Amino acid sequence: MKKIILVVDDNNTNLLLARDSLSEEYKVITLASAKKMFTFLEKIRPDLILLDIEMPEMDGIKALKILKADEKLKDIPVMFLTIMSDQAVEILGFQLGVVDFIAKPFSKLVLLNRIKTHLNVTSLVRQEALRKQAEKFKAQATEQFKKQAALFRRLNNAIIAVLANIIENRSTDETGHAERAASYAGLLLDAMLASELYDYAALIDEIGDIASFTSASCLHDVGKIVIPTEIVNKLGALTDDEFDKIKEHPLAGEKIIDQIIATSGSVPLLKNAKIIAGYHHERWDGTGYPYGLKGEDIPIQGRIMQIADVYDALISKRPYRDPFSHEQAIAIIMAAKGTQFDPKIAEVFFKTSEQFKAIGTENP
């Protein structure tokens, strides 16, 4: 059975475009006002709502507030349709519970990909809610408990992967970056644990297991979701003001993960995710951001992630430059050992650099 997409927009052209773009894969219902939407919702619950922000009588922001205040409707994912590019509006929308913004005029491919992504997220969340409800009534047999723990980890990883994908969809040049950078970070932690440079027990106590740390690393750029897309996707050099905006994403990432922790509780994965998001742009010499910490005052999670993040950025093609070779990337990172990067971690990176190359080759 096709899932139901409800499109609410006072512009008939936009309604027709949405219907033409989506009708092959979904059952599409189009309405011209928020008032008609609430009448419709009394009888039918759609799987996702595309809601225009600027409408007469009742705009999208007001309609969203009403939706989220209704216990029966609050869990329906809502994506805003807008011609505006206003960071304040984006932040307000995300705070109120909107899952994404679609710029008008929209393309069929972008619209389909965004909707598919968010329906996957909603499905995973519902599965997790059902799992928790069922768990209350299950016997606490050891084998069953292990199976449920494994499922929980898979769901966590899936949700994190989808969230990372949402972030990357806002950028035209970072496809696969989150997954690759996380793989590099996990590899680096594994090599650090195996080396004689670190106390194994102390490092495990600080960070936890490699799999959880790797998953948490996928969210290092989650704060970019509040950075205007025109800055994220700018082809040329950034102005000072634009770079200042980019530099806000570590603090924004911490706040986003704090909101998740506030509702779900603090677990090692989220603890690591928050630290990684907040500190992966600090520098060993104290000239990084947002806190300007120096040396070992920078949490080790951030020091690991910085090398993984920079390596992937260097070997990746950007609109304004060709990718550096693996050998050039190694040279650049090692030249910054002791200034930008933790010298001990840089040495571990150097010894495992061929494994970095293999990951980049397998996941271009």
N, C-alpha and C positions, 0 to 999 in steps of 0.2 A: 504494500500500500504506500502510495506517495505521501511524503510529509507535506504539511500545509504551511505555506509561506503567506503571511498577511502583509500587504504593501499599503501604506497609508501616506498619501501625498495629494495636495490640492491641485497639482499640475497633471492634466490628463496625458500629456506626452510622456512624462516620467512613468506613469502607471502602465501605459502601453509598452514602453521599453522594458520595464521590469517583467511584465507578463511574457513578452516575446523571448527574453533572455532565460527565463526560469521554467517555463511551462513544460519543457521536455523532461525535466527531472523532478519537478515538484508540482503540487496542486497550488495554484496561485490565486489568492483572493485580493482584489484591489478595492480600496475605499478612498473617498475624497476628503475625509475629515476625521479628526480624533473622536468627535461625538458619535459618528457612525461606527467607529472602531469599538467603542465600549458597548454599543448595542449588539454588535456582532459577537463580542466576547461573552455575552450573557448566555450564548447558545453553543458556541464552538471555541475550542482552545487550539490555537495554531502552534506549530513547532518553533516558529521564529517570526518576529515582527520587524519589518523595515519601516521606520518611522521618520517622516520628514520633520525637520526642526521648525522651519518657518511656515506656519499655516495660520489662516485667520481663525477667529473665535477661540481656538485653543491650540497653542504651539506645542512642539514636540517635548520641550522640557517639562511643561506642566502636565502633559499626558503621561510622561514617564514617571513623574512623582506619584500620580494617581495609581498607575500600574503597580509600582513597587510597594505602595501602601496597602494593596489588596492581597490578602493571604492566598487567594485562589489564583491570582495572576502574576505574582511577583517573580516566579521562577521562569517565566517565559523570556528567553533571550531577546534583547532588543538591539538592533543596529540603527544608528542615526543616518539618515540621508541628508546631505548638506552641501551647499555651494560655498559655505564659509570656511575660512582657515584661521580659526581663532583659538589660540592655546587655552585661554580661560574657559571657553565653551567646551573644549575637549576635556579638560580637567574636571569641570562640573559634571559633564556627562558620565565620565568614568566613576566619579564619586557617587552619583545617583544610581549607578548600576548598568549603564549601557555597555555592551560588550565590544562594540567597534563603531567606527565612522566610515561611511562610504561617500566619497566625493562625487558630486554630480557635475557634468554628465558622466555616468559610470559606464565601464566596458563590461560586456557579457562575461569575459574570462575572470576579471577581478571579482565581479559580483558572485559568480558561481564558486570560486575558490574560497572567498571569505565566508560565504554561507555554509559551505561544506565543513570548513574548519570549526566554526562555532557550533554546528549541529553535532560534530564529533565530541567537542568539549562537553556539551550538554548531556550527551549520551553517557559519557564517562562519569560525569558527576552523578547522574541518576543511578548508574550502576553502583557507584560507591555508596550512595545513600541506601540503596536496597541491601547492599552487603552488610552495612552496619546494623540495619534493622534486623536482618536475618541472624546476625551473629549473636544477638541477645538470647536467642532461643536454641542455639546450637549446643551440643555437648562439647565439653572442654577436652576432648580426647587429644593427645599430643600430636598425632599424625594430622588430624584435621586442622589443628591450630597452625601447624607448619604450612599447610596448603593455603590457609587464609592469609598468612603473613606474606607468602610469595605473591598471592593475588594483589594484596595491598601495595606491595612494592611495584608490581607491574603497572597498576593503575596510577600510582604516583608518577612513575616515569613517563607514562603516556600523557598524563595531564601536563606535566612539565614540558614534554616535547611539543605538544600542541600550543602551549603558551609561548614557547620560544618561536614557533612557526608564525604565530600571530605577529610577534615583534618583527621578525624578519620580513614578513609580507609588506611592512611599511617602508622597507628599504629596497632599492633596485639593485644593490650590489653586495648584499650580504647573505645570499642563499647558501644554506648549509653551515654558516659561520658558527652558530651556537653549538651545533653538534660536534663539529671538528674541534673547536676550542675546548669544549668539555672533555673530549677524548684525549687531547694533549695534556690537559690538567690532570686527568686520572693517571695517565702514563707517567707524568712527572712525579706525582705523589708516590706511585708504586716504586719508581726508581729511588726516590728519597728514602723510603722505608727499607729498601734493600741495601742502601749504601751505609758506610761506616761514619758518615758525617752527622747522622741524627740518631737520637735515642728513640728506638722503635716504639716503646711503650708510651713515652711522652707525646710523640707525634700522633699516635692512634688516639690517645686520650683527648688531644686537642681537636682533632679533625674527625675522627671516626673511621668507618670503613671506606675503601676506595670507591665502591659502587655508589654509595650515598653521596660522597663528595663529587663524583663525576656528574651525577644527576643534578645536584645543586649548581654546578658550574654552568649548566645550560641557561640559567637565569641571570648571568652576570650583566647583561645589557637590558634587563627588564625595564629599567627606568627610562629607556629611550622611547617608550610608548607615549610619554607626555611631551616629547620634543617635536615641534612642528615638522611635518614630512618634507616641506620645502627646504629645510635646513639639513635634515638627515640625507636627503637625496641630491643635494647641490653638487653640480658637476665640477665647479671650480673651487678655488681656495675660499675658505670661510673668512668672513670679517671678524674683527675682535668681538663684536657683539654676538655674532652667530656662534663663535667658539665658546663664549661665556654660557650661551644657552645649552650647548652640547655638554659642557662641564657640570650641568645640573643633574645629569642622568644618574650618577651614583647615589646622590641623596634621594632622588625620586625613587630609585630602586629599593633603597632601604625602607622607605615609607610604604611602598606597595607590599613588600614582604611582611612588614609589621602588621599591616591590615589582615593579611592571611593568618599570621600567628595569633592575632587577637580573636579570630573566630574559630581557629582549629587547634590552637595550642602550640607550644614550642616543641619541635622535634629536632633531632640533629640535622636532618636535611635542610629544614627551613633556617636553622641557626647558621649553617654554612652558607646558604644562599644569600642571606642578608649581609654577612661579612664580605662575601665575594663581590656582591653588587656594589657595596659601599666603598671598598678599598682597592679595587683592581686597577685604579689609575694613580695610586700613590707611587712615589719614586724613592728609591733607596737613599738618595741624597737630600730628600726633604722638599723637592720642588714640584711634587705631584699635587693632585687634587682629589677629593674636596677638602681634606683635613691638613695637608702639608706635613704628614708624619714622616719620620726619618728612621732608617735602619730597622732594627728588630721591634721598634714601636709599631710598625705596620703589621697587622695580623698576618700570620703565615699563609692563610688562605688567599689573601689578596696578593701576596708576593708570588705565589705559584701561578695564580690566574693571569697575572700581568704578562709573564713570559709566554704562556699559552696563547693569550689574546693577541699579543704583538706578533708572534710568529705567524699565526694564521692571517693576520692583516697584511703582513709583508709578502707572503707567497700568493695572495689573492689579487686578482685583477680589479682595478678600480677605474671608473670612468676617466679619471684624470691621470692615470699611469698604468703601465703594464706591470704584471707581477714580478717580484724579485725571484731569483732562483733560490733553491733550498740553500745552496752554499753561500749566496749573498745574505740571506736571512740569518744564517748562523753567524756570519762575520759581523753583521750589524748588532746582533744581540750581545755577542761576546765583547764587542768594542764598548758597549754600555754597561758591562759588568762593574759593579761598585759605584755607578752613578745612577743609572735608571733601575738596574736590577740587583737583587740580592746576589752577591758573588758566589755563595755556596750553591744556591739553587741554579745559577747560571752554569756552574761546573757540572752539575748533575744533568742539566739540559744538554750540554755539549757531549757528554758521554752517551746520551741516549738519542742523539739527533737523527740517526738513521731510522729509528723507530718513528720519530716525528715525520720523517719523509715518507715512510710507508703509509701512515694514516692519511696524509695529504694526497697521496697518489690514489689510494683506494676510495677516498671520498672527495672528489674534485668539486 
